[in-house]
Amino acid sequence: MAQVTTPEPETPQNAPEVANTDCLSELLNYDWPIEQAKSIMMIESENDPSIINDNPATGDYSIGCFQVNILGNLANNRPSKDQLLDPKINIKWAYNHYIAMGRTFCTTGGWYNSCKKAGL
């Protein structure tokens, strides 16, 4: 009886990489307190990079993992909505903001309310 073999499918050499859609895995790429960053991020987006908070009444048009607000003039010096929906860009911006605020999440702006909720 002849043995039939099925050839392995070939992988295209120029196949596009699949984008990582998880916020949490991006947190590990930065030098910050991971558990604090995770707590803030989970309060802000529950690890969902597609979250958008569009509420002009509260001064929010916040995007992605860390809910980066780009309402009004804030959009002038922050990544665009489309960029912030990418977890890599969102987390990188959050890290840079964390550094600019003196290596803290809990200043009077930004994630202050999430810090209180997280007990930080």
C-alpha positions, 0 to 999 in steps of 0.5 A: 500500500502506497503512503500518501503524503500531503505537502506542508503549505508554503508560507508567503515570504511577504506575508503581512505581520498580524498586529497585536491587539492586546494592550497588556503585552505592550506594558512589559516593554517599558521601565515603569511599575507594571502592576500600577500601569496595568491597574490604570490601563484596566480601569481606563480601557479594560485592555481593549485598545478600541475603546473610545470615550466621546463625551464633550460634556466631560471634556473627553474624546479619549482613545485606546488602552490608556484613554489618551484625550485628544479633545480640542487643543490636546489633539495638537501635540498628541497622536491621532485617533487612528494612531492611538487605536494601535496599542503600541503607539498608545502605550508608548505615548502613555509611557512618555507622559508618565515620564514627563509627569515625574514618573507617576500616573497620579498627578492632578491631570491624566489618570488621577481619578483612575489612581484613586480608584486603584488605590494608588 
